[in-house]
Amino acid sequence: MRTLFDARCPADLMGRFHDLDPGAAPRWGRMTAPQMLAHLSDQMRHTLGDAACAPIRGPLRWPIIRQLVLFWLPWPKGRGKGPPEAFLSKPTVWSVDLQTFAQLVDRFVGQEHRASWPEHALFGPMSGPAWGKFCYRHFDYHLRQFGA
């Protein structure tokens, strides 16, 4: 499984983000491309521990369910719901938001050997390797949402 901690993966993903037309129509869901980028930046702030995210109790925190949903099962298109804290930022200027997102990703990649990581609001405790795989899959999911 791909991870942001593989040096090729962040470069590949960021190239896809740079090629994405901010006016592209989504293939599923209601977010615009600028809203999606703001959402991913909010998620990265949570991942880095810069922003708190209240835990949401439920079966996604059970280890077997968490593994299946995070890494094996296809994610629902347009029906998944993240924590409210992952939708706080509003888009500004695409190029500025993209630069902010790239800086957050760079910070994340630089912390590969960090000792402890924040809990995911839905999935609970996650290791650095799990965060790296989740972030890659989450970014790829949204890039495919916009045909990138």
Backbone as CSV, one residue per row, in Angstrom:
resi,resn,N_x,N_y,N_z,CA_x,CA_y,CA_z,C_x,C_y,C_z
1,MET,0.844,-1.182,0.000,0.000,0.000,0.000,0.885,1.240,0.000
2,ARG,0.487,2.233,-0.753,1.258,3.478,-0.843,1.144,4.291,0.437
3,THR,2.165,5.082,0.682,2.237,5.892,1.890,2.929,7.217,1.582
4,LEU,2.587,8.238,2.331,3.273,9.517,2.163,4.723,9.433,2.604
5,PHE,5.081,8.376,3.322,6.463,8.242,3.767,7.361,7.584,2.719
6,ASP,6.816,7.256,1.557,7.619,6.821,0.411,7.903,8.090,-0.383
7,ALA,9.162,8.430,-0.566,9.558,9.715,-1.163,8.880,9.999,-2.496
8,ARG,8.542,8.970,-3.271,7.912,9.199,-4.575,6.454,9.606,-4.454
9,CYS,5.792,9.147,-3.424,4.339,9.357,-3.317,3.938,10.816,-3.098
10,PRO,4.555,11.560,-2.171,4.143,12.963,-2.033,4.384,13.763,-3.309
11,ALA,5.484,13.496,-3.987,5.774,14.225,-5.228,4.720,13.915,-6.290
12,ASP,4.341,12.655,-6.401,3.305,12.256,-7.351,1.977,12.938,-7.020
13,LEU,1.584,12.880,-5.756,0.318,13.485,-5.346,0.324,14.998,-5.567
14,MET,1.415,15.655,-5.181,1.455,17.116,-5.333,1.432,17.499,-6.811
15,GLY,2.046,16.698,-7.666,1.943,16.955,-9.107,0.501,16.880,-9.576
16,ARG,-0.237,15.915,-9.062,-1.650,15.787,-9.427,-2.460,16.977,-8.911
17,PHE,-2.157,17.442,-7.695,-2.848,18.628,-7.161,-2.534,19.857,-8.010
18,HIS,-1.275,20.019,-8.412,-0.900,21.176,-9.229,-1.574,21.134,-10.599
19,ASP,-1.819,19.938,-11.125,-2.478,19.803,-12.431,-3.996,19.942,-12.347
20,LEU,-4.536,19.876,-11.146,-5.990,19.911,-10.966,-6.537,21.307,-11.257
21,ASP,-7.581,21.356,-12.056,-8.285,22.607,-12.335,-9.197,22.914,-11.150
22,PRO,-9.014,24.055,-10.478,-9.860,24.359,-9.325,-11.347,24.477,-9.678
23,GLY,-11.666,24.614,-10.950,-13.061,24.681,-11.381,-13.622,23.340,-11.814
24,ALA,-12.821,22.271,-11.658,-13.275,20.935,-12.080,-14.527,20.530,-11.311
25,ALA,-15.452,19.906,-12.024,-16.680,19.408,-11.393,-16.385,18.073,-10.713
26,PRO,-16.962,17.847,-9.539,-16.739,16.568,-8.860,-17.476,15.431,-9.568
27,ARG,-16.872,14.267,-9.550,-17.530,13.070,-10.085,-18.521,12.509,-9.079
28,TRP,-18.338,12.832,-7.828,-19.275,12.456,-6.762,-19.123,13.475,-5.638
29,GLY,-20.113,13.524,-4.763,-20.074,14.418,-3.614,-20.472,15.835,-3.968
30,ARG,-20.452,16.695,-2.945,-20.916,18.069,-3.103,-19.806,19.113,-2.995
31,MET,-18.613,18.704,-2.577,-17.529,19.667,-2.412,-17.013,20.156,-3.759
32,THR,-16.567,21.397,-3.777,-15.823,21.914,-4.920,-14.355,21.546,-4.713
33,ALA,-13.551,21.683,-5.740,-12.118,21.388,-5.601,-11.473,22.300,-4.544
34,PRO,-11.767,23.609,-4.516,-11.186,24.441,-3.453,-11.634,24.017,-2.049
35,GLN,-12.898,23.609,-1.904,-13.361,23.123,-0.603,-12.631,21.838,-0.214
36,MET,-12.404,20.973,-1.186,-11.682,19.725,-0.937,-10.275,20.007,-0.448
37,LEU,-9.590,20.965,-1.070,-8.230,21.292,-0.663,-8.213,21.863,0.754
38,ALA,-9.176,22.713,1.083,-9.282,23.244,2.452,-9.545,22.114,3.437
39,HIS,-10.397,21.177,3.059,-10.694,20.010,3.894,-9.432,19.188,4.159
40,LEU,-8.648,18.937,3.132,-7.425,18.150,3.307,-6.404,18.885,4.164
41,SER,-6.357,20.206,4.059,-5.462,20.974,4.936,-5.927,20.868,6.383
42,ASP,-7.241,20.942,6.619,-7.768,20.751,7.977,-7.396,19.373,8.507
43,GLN,-7.523,18.357,7.667,-7.169,16.997,8.085,-5.691,16.916,8.435
44,MET,-4.831,17.568,7.651,-3.399,17.542,7.940,-3.091,18.256,9.256
45,ARG,-3.792,19.324,9.564,-3.574,20.024,10.841,-3.928,19.107,12.007
46,HIS,-4.968,18.330,11.832,-5.340,17.349,12.849,-4.269,16.261,12.946
47,THR,-3.834,15.755,11.819,-2.829,14.697,11.770,-1.535,15.139,12.439
48,LEU,-1.156,16.390,12.239,0.082,16.916,12.814,-0.065,17.303,14.283
49,GLY,-1.296,17.305,14.783,-1.525,17.696,16.167,-1.680,19.193,16.347
50,ASP,-1.804,19.950,15.252,-1.964,21.401,15.322,-3.394,21.794,15.710
51,ALA,-4.344,20.933,15.428,-5.753,21.220,15.705,-6.388,19.999,16.358
52,ALA,-7.141,20.250,17.398,-7.814,19.159,18.094,-9.028,18.698,17.302
53,CYS,-9.361,17.440,17.490,-10.526,16.859,16.837,-11.190,15.932,17.855
54,ALA,-12.436,16.194,18.169,-13.132,15.399,19.181,-13.323,13.962,18.699
55,PRO,-13.065,12.990,19.570,-13.271,11.594,19.171,-14.749,11.302,18.919
56,ILE,-14.980,10.507,17.901,-16.333,10.078,17.565,-16.385,8.574,17.808
57,ARG,-17.142,8.177,18.773,-17.229,6.760,19.147,-18.031,5.990,18.113
58,GLY,-17.622,4.763,17.871,-18.348,3.919,16.939,-17.514,2.735,16.501
59,PRO,-18.080,1.877,15.669,-17.390,0.645,15.267,-16.128,0.873,14.436
60,LEU,-15.951,2.054,13.846,-14.737,2.310,13.064,-13.487,2.304,13.943
61,ARG,-13.657,2.404,15.253,-12.530,2.363,16.184,-12.144,0.922,16.545
62,TRP,-12.975,-0.034,16.240,-12.647,-1.428,16.541,-11.516,-1.851,15.604
63,PRO,-10.456,-2.463,16.125,-9.265,-2.740,15.315,-9.518,-3.446,13.983
64,ILE,-10.325,-4.471,13.972,-10.539,-5.203,12.716,-11.322,-4.344,11.718
65,ILE,-12.361,-3.682,12.193,-13.157,-2.801,11.327,-12.275,-1.666,10.808
66,ARG,-11.471,-1.068,11.700,-10.580,0.032,11.309,-9.654,-0.413,10.177
67,GLN,-9.019,-1.568,10.319,-8.107,-2.067,9.289,-8.825,-2.283,7.960
68,LEU,-9.993,-2.890,8.023,-10.752,-3.139,6.791,-11.108,-1.835,6.079
69,VAL,-11.637,-0.892,6.829,-12.095,0.359,6.219,-10.921,1.217,5.760
70,LEU,-9.887,1.305,6.583,-8.748,2.149,6.217,-7.991,1.627,5.006
71,PHE,-7.804,0.306,4.933,-6.826,-0.216,3.989,-7.337,-1.225,2.963
72,TRP,-8.530,-1.751,3.124,-8.945,-2.831,2.224,-10.239,-2.556,1.464
73,LEU,-11.262,-2.087,2.141,-12.557,-1.896,1.485,-12.577,-0.615,0.657
74,PRO,-13.344,-0.588,-0.428,-13.485,0.671,-1.172,-14.241,1.691,-0.317
75,TRP,-13.859,2.932,-0.437,-14.536,3.988,0.307,-15.769,4.427,-0.459
76,PRO,-16.861,4.697,0.251,-18.092,5.126,-0.439,-17.899,6.475,-1.115
77,LYS,-18.466,6.608,-2.265,-18.317,7.845,-3.033,-19.440,8.817,-2.688
78,GLY,-19.052,9.848,-1.936,-20.003,10.895,-1.609,-20.878,10.613,-0.414
79,ARG,-20.689,9.484,0.246,-21.545,9.166,1.379,-20.796,9.134,2.699
80,GLY,-19.479,9.187,2.653,-18.699,9.191,3.884,-18.793,10.550,4.554
81,LYS,-18.649,10.547,5.854,-18.727,11.807,6.580,-17.578,11.864,7.578
82,GLY,-16.774,12.879,7.432,-15.655,13.081,8.346,-16.086,13.892,9.545
83,PRO,-15.170,14.068,10.480,-15.487,14.878,11.664,-15.691,16.340,11.281
84,PRO,-16.530,17.069,12.008,-16.800,18.465,11.658,-15.536,19.328,11.630
85,GLU,-14.548,18.980,12.464,-13.319,19.770,12.514,-12.497,19.660,11.228
86,ALA,-12.828,18.702,10.366,-12.122,18.540,9.088,-12.759,19.382,7.987
87,PHE,-13.697,20.236,8.362,-14.392,21.081,7.387,-14.533,22.514,7.900
88,LEU,-13.536,22.993,8.635,-13.619,24.330,9.228,-13.107,25.421,8.301
89,SER,-12.021,25.168,7.597,-11.403,26.199,6.763,-12.213,26.453,5.504
90,LYS,-12.224,27.702,5.120,-12.880,28.100,3.873,-11.801,28.348,2.827
91,PRO,-12.070,27.999,1.588,-11.089,28.253,0.535,-10.808,29.746,0.381
92,THR,-9.572,30.044,-0.005,-9.218,31.428,-0.308,-8.792,31.471,-1.772
93,VAL,-7.526,31.706,-2.029,-6.977,31.716,-3.384,-6.341,30.351,-3.623
94,TRP,-6.690,29.707,-4.738,-6.232,28.338,-5.016,-4.723,28.189,-4.825
95,SER,-3.939,29.069,-5.415,-2.475,28.928,-5.346,-1.966,29.053,-3.913
96,VAL,-2.572,29.924,-3.122,-2.183,30.101,-1.722,-2.581,28.864,-0.921
97,ASP,-3.807,28.374,-1.129,-4.269,27.180,-0.420,-3.430,25.965,-0.793
98,LEU,-3.039,25.874,-2.042,-2.206,24.756,-2.492,-0.819,24.826,-1.849
99,GLN,-0.268,26.022,-1.735,1.032,26.192,-1.086,0.944,25.828,0.401
100,THR,-0.121,26.249,1.069,-0.329,25.910,2.478,-0.420,24.398,2.644
101,PHE,-1.190,23.752,1.786,-1.343,22.298,1.835,0.008,21.608,1.621
102,ALA,0.780,22.066,0.644,2.091,21.471,0.367,3.011,21.597,1.578
103,GLN,2.964,22.722,2.265,3.788,22.911,3.459,3.370,21.947,4.569
104,LEU,2.072,21.738,4.728,1.582,20.789,5.737,2.040,19.368,5.404
105,VAL,1.954,19.000,4.137,2.402,17.670,3.711,3.896,17.524,3.960
106,ASP,4.682,18.539,3.634,6.128,18.485,3.874,6.433,18.302,5.360
107,ARG,5.725,19.032,6.207,5.915,18.873,7.661,5.602,17.452,8.096
108,PHE,4.498,16.919,7.576,4.103,15.552,7.918,5.201,14.564,7.519
109,VAL,5.657,14.656,6.301,6.677,13.739,5.788,7.947,13.839,6.629
110,GLY,8.282,15.025,7.092,9.471,15.219,7.912,9.369,14.631,9.303
111,GLN,8.171,14.208,9.691,7.966,13.659,11.031,7.768,12.145,11.013
112,GLU,8.261,11.496,9.990,8.059,10.054,9.844,8.429,9.272,11.105
113,HIS,9.485,9.663,11.771,9.964,8.887,12.921,9.488,9.453,14.259
114,ARG,8.457,10.237,14.200,7.852,10.793,15.416,7.413,9.664,16.339
115,ALA,7.547,9.849,17.640,7.235,8.785,18.599,5.740,8.557,18.787
116,SER,4.960,9.620,18.843,3.519,9.432,19.049,2.744,10.327,18.094
117,TRP,1.551,9.867,17.765,0.696,10.556,16.802,-0.673,10.782,17.421
118,PRO,-1.370,11.838,16.991,-2.726,12.058,17.497,-3.670,10.929,17.061
119,GLU,-4.710,10.760,17.828,-5.756,9.816,17.428,-6.533,10.404,16.257
120,HIS,-7.010,9.537,15.394,-7.931,9.959,14.343,-9.314,10.055,14.981
121,ALA,-10.067,11.076,14.643,-11.382,11.282,15.256,-12.302,10.078,15.084
122,LEU,-12.290,9.460,13.909,-13.178,8.326,13.638,-12.529,6.979,13.928
123,PHE,-11.231,6.849,13.588,-10.562,5.552,13.634,-9.777,5.302,14.911
124,GLY,-9.621,6.308,15.755,-8.930,6.132,17.022,-7.420,6.139,16.878
125,PRO,-6.734,5.428,17.785,-5.269,5.443,17.787,-4.699,4.932,16.463
126,MET,-3.715,5.678,15.954,-3.054,5.274,14.709,-1.561,5.524,14.831
127,SER,-0.791,4.627,14.284,0.664,4.761,14.248,1.061,5.702,13.115
128,GLY,2.324,6.096,13.087,2.834,6.901,11.978,2.650,6.200,10.641
129,PRO,3.041,4.904,10.529,2.824,4.213,9.259,1.353,4.174,8.840
130,ALA,0.453,4.006,9.795,-0.977,3.994,9.455,-1.420,5.376,8.969
131,TRP,-0.943,6.440,9.622,-1.269,7.789,9.169,-0.743,8.021,7.757
132,GLY,0.477,7.564,7.486,1.053,7.751,6.148,0.217,7.089,5.071
133,LYS,-0.265,5.876,5.342,-1.103,5.159,4.377,-2.478,5.806,4.257
134,PHE,-3.051,6.178,5.410,-4.361,6.827,5.385,-4.313,8.130,4.580
135,CYS,-3.316,8.971,4.858,-3.231,10.262,4.156,-3.093,10.047,2.659
136,TYR,-2.241,9.109,2.251,-2.104,8.858,0.822,-3.458,8.451,0.229
137,ARG,-4.116,7.511,0.879,-5.390,7.019,0.339,-6.455,8.121,0.325
138,HIS,-6.487,8.947,1.370,-7.455,10.034,1.456,-7.218,11.053,0.346
139,PHE,-5.960,11.436,0.138,-5.651,12.402,-0.922,-5.994,11.830,-2.292
140,ASP,-5.600,10.587,-2.528,-5.883,9.943,-3.808,-7.395,9.849,-4.062
141,TYR,-8.151,9.529,-3.033,-9.611,9.448,-3.131,-10.170,10.775,-3.639
142,HIS,-9.731,11.875,-3.014,-10.264,13.179,-3.420,-9.728,13.626,-4.775
143,LEU,-8.517,13.278,-5.104,-8.013,13.612,-6.438,-8.837,12.875,-7.511
144,ARG,-9.139,11.606,-7.273,-9.979,10.859,-8.216,-11.387,11.431,-8.270
145,GLN,-11.848,11.995,-7.152,-13.165,12.640,-7.124,-13.246,13.744,-8.191
146,PHE,-12.104,14.371,-8.461,-12.073,15.463,-9.429,-11.341,15.087,-10.721
147,GLY,-11.178,13.800,-10.954,-10.614,13.321,-12.205,-9.122,13.515,-12.357
148,ALA,-8.429,13.728,-11.249,-6.972,13.947,-11.320,-6.210,12.681,-10.899
